[in-house]
Every structure is written in structure tokens, then in C-alpha cells.
Amino acid sequence: MSANRERIVRKQMYFSAVEWAGIVRRMRTIGSRNFSQFARDALLSVNIIVSHKEANNRALISALGRIGNNLNQIARQVNTDQVVTLSIVHRCLELMEEIYQLIREDMEERSGYGQGLETDPSEPTRSG
């Protein structure tokens, strides 16, 4: 590999004969002769359709409901007393952080983020 090479990550793919014929047909249609450039353009410009996995969200919904109730109680107190203290602001920030953490964990669990990653994406690979 050239020391001046801009693209340092290499990925390999396998296609069936039918899949490859479809790719070649698409490349001819747009006048592309270079598969690497065609694949880069296709992967970087396509709109990805996200499939939402059905999951049992009862625990998440329950936890978010509890936090929402706490925030509502704080808001009611602030509206009644017309006073916002530093401790109230800190408690609200703690609850918001808890919401963020719960949602992040749920999203990671659904997407499998962090599971099965072979290498750091910033690390160059020779194949894969």
C-alpha cells in the first residue's frame, strides 16, 4: 500500500453471480467502470432506511414514566413557590441525565452497537 494513499480502510465483499450481474448492469447504466468508486458513491449517497426492531419497552417506559413524574412534581413546586433553587436545578439535570442514559442504553441494545465489532473503524485494515 502506498504511503500517500488517502483511503486506508479496505473492505471485501462477496456477491452471488446474480447479484454481481445486477451490479455490473447498474454500473453500465451510469457509465461507471470502477467498482470501488461506484460502491463508494452508492454507499455514501444512499438514503438508509432504518428498520425499527420491536422490543419489549415496558421497563424503559416505566422508568421514563417515573422520571417524568418526578419532573412534574418539581415543576409543580416551582410554579407554586415561584422559586427555583440550585438544588432543584441540579435534581432536574440529574433526572435528564438519567433519561439520556436509559435511552442510550436502549438504543445500544437494539442496534447491537459495540457488539461484534472486529476493529476500531479508525484503524486501517487489510481486508474485511
ZIJOUR-V251872 format. One record per residue. N is the residue number from 0. RES is the residue in one small letter. OMEGA is omega in radians with two decimals (NA if undefined). D_LAST is the distance of its C-alpha to the last C-alpha in Angstrom with 1 decimal. Layout:
# ZIJOUR-V251872
n->N res->RES omega->OMEGA d_last->D_LAST
n->N res->RES omega->OMEGA d_last->D_LAST
This chain:
# ZIJOUR-V251872
n->0 res->m omega->-3.14 d_last->15.8
n->1 res->s omega->3.13 d_last->19.0
n->2 res->a omega->-3.11 d_last->20.3
n->3 res->n omega->-3.08 d_last->21.4
n->4 res->r omega->-3.12 d_last->18.2
n->5 res->e omega->-3.11 d_last->18.2
n->6 res->r omega->-3.03 d_last->14.6
n->7 res->i omega->-3.14 d_last->12.5
n->8 res->v omega->-3.14 d_last->9.2
n->9 res->r omega->3.10 d_last->6.9
n->10 res->k omega->3.09 d_last->4.7
n->11 res->q omega->3.11 d_last->5.2
n->12 res->m omega->3.07 d_last->7.8
n->13 res->y omega->3.14 d_last->10.6
n->14 res->f omega->2.98 d_last->14.1
n->15 res->s omega->3.13 d_last->17.5
n->16 res->a omega->-3.14 d_last->20.2
n->17 res->v omega->3.12 d_last->22.0
n->18 res->e omega->-3.11 d_last->19.1
n->19 res->w omega->3.11 d_last->18.5
n->20 res->a omega->3.10 d_last->22.3
n->21 res->g omega->3.12 d_last->22.4
n->22 res->i omega->3.13 d_last->19.9
n->23 res->v omega->3.12 d_last->21.8
n->24 res->r omega->3.12 d_last->25.0
n->25 res->r omega->3.12 d_last->24.0
n->26 res->m omega->3.11 d_last->23.0
n->27 res->r omega->-3.12 d_last->26.4
n->28 res->t omega->-3.12 d_last->28.2
n->29 res->i omega->3.10 d_last->27.2
n->30 res->g omega->-3.13 d_last->27.5
n->31 res->s omega->3.09 d_last->23.9
n->32 res->r omega->-3.06 d_last->22.9
n->33 res->n omega->-3.09 d_last->19.6
n->34 res->f omega->-3.12 d_last->16.6
n->35 res->s omega->3.13 d_last->14.6
n->36 res->q omega->3.11 d_last->17.8
n->37 res->f omega->-3.12 d_last->18.5
n->38 res->a omega->3.11 d_last->15.2
n->39 res->r omega->-3.14 d_last->15.7
n->40 res->d omega->-3.12 d_last->19.3
n->41 res->a omega->-3.09 d_last->18.7
n->42 res->l omega->-3.07 d_last->16.3
n->43 res->l omega->-3.08 d_last->18.5
n->44 res->s omega->-3.08 d_last->21.8
n->45 res->v omega->3.01 d_last->21.7
n->46 res->n omega->-3.12 d_last->23.6
n->47 res->i omega->3.08 d_last->21.6
n->48 res->i omega->-3.10 d_last->23.8
n->49 res->v omega->3.10 d_last->23.7
n->50 res->s omega->3.14 d_last->24.6
n->51 res->h omega->3.13 d_last->26.9
n->52 res->k omega->3.04 d_last->26.6
n->53 res->e omega->-3.13 d_last->30.1
n->54 res->a omega->3.08 d_last->30.7
n->55 res->n omega->-3.06 d_last->33.7
n->56 res->n omega->-3.04 d_last->34.7
n->57 res->r omega->-3.13 d_last->38.1
n->58 res->a omega->3.13 d_last->37.4
n->59 res->l omega->-3.13 d_last->35.9
n->60 res->i omega->3.12 d_last->38.8
n->61 res->s omega->-3.14 d_last->41.3
n->62 res->a omega->3.12 d_last->40.0
n->63 res->l omega->3.08 d_last->40.0
n->64 res->g omega->3.11 d_last->43.4
n->65 res->r omega->3.13 d_last->44.8
n->66 res->i omega->3.11 d_last->43.5
n->67 res->g omega->3.08 d_last->44.9
n->68 res->n omega->3.11 d_last->48.3
n->69 res->n omega->3.13 d_last->48.3
n->70 res->l omega->3.11 d_last->47.7
n->71 res->n omega->3.11 d_last->50.4
n->72 res->q omega->3.11 d_last->52.8
n->73 res->i omega->-3.14 d_last->52.2
n->74 res->a omega->3.12 d_last->52.7
n->75 res->r omega->3.13 d_last->55.9
n->76 res->q omega->-3.14 d_last->57.2
n->77 res->v omega->3.14 d_last->56.5
n->78 res->n omega->3.13 d_last->58.2
n->79 res->t omega->-3.07 d_last->61.1
n->80 res->d omega->-3.07 d_last->61.7
n->81 res->q omega->-3.13 d_last->60.6
n->82 res->v omega->3.05 d_last->59.0
n->83 res->v omega->3.14 d_last->55.5
n->84 res->t omega->3.11 d_last->55.1
n->85 res->l omega->3.13 d_last->52.4
n->86 res->s omega->3.09 d_last->51.7
n->87 res->i omega->3.11 d_last->51.3
n->88 res->v omega->3.12 d_last->48.8
n->89 res->h omega->3.14 d_last->46.8
n->90 res->r omega->3.10 d_last->46.9
n->91 res->c omega->3.11 d_last->45.6
n->92 res->l omega->3.09 d_last->42.7
n->93 res->e omega->3.14 d_last->42.0
n->94 res->l omega->3.10 d_last->42.0
n->95 res->m omega->3.08 d_last->39.7
n->96 res->e omega->3.10 d_last->37.3
n->97 res->e omega->3.09 d_last->37.4
n->98 res->i omega->3.14 d_last->36.7
n->99 res->y omega->-3.12 d_last->33.7
n->100 res->q omega->3.14 d_last->32.4
n->101 res->l omega->-3.12 d_last->33.0
n->102 res->i omega->3.12 d_last->31.3
n->103 res->r omega->3.13 d_last->28.2
n->104 res->e omega->3.13 d_last->27.9
n->105 res->d omega->3.14 d_last->28.5
n->106 res->m omega->3.12 d_last->25.8
n->107 res->e omega->3.14 d_last->23.2
n->108 res->e omega->-3.12 d_last->24.3
n->109 res->r omega->-3.05 d_last->24.1
n->110 res->s omega->-3.06 d_last->20.7
n->111 res->g omega->-3.13 d_last->19.0
n->112 res->y omega->3.09 d_last->18.4
n->113 res->g omega->3.14 d_last->17.3
n->114 res->q omega->3.05 d_last->16.4
n->115 res->g omega->3.08 d_last->13.2
n->116 res->l omega->-3.09 d_last->11.4
n->117 res->e omega->-3.10 d_last->9.1
n->118 res->t omega->3.01 d_last->9.9
n->119 res->d omega->-3.10 d_last->12.5
n->120 res->p omega->3.13 d_last->11.5
n->121 res->s omega->3.13 d_last->13.9
n->122 res->e omega->3.09 d_last->12.2
n->123 res->p omega->3.08 d_last->10.5
n->124 res->t omega->3.13 d_last->7.2
n->125 res->r omega->3.08 d_last->7.0
n->126 res->s omega->3.10 d_last->3.7
n->127 res->g omega->NA d_last->0.0
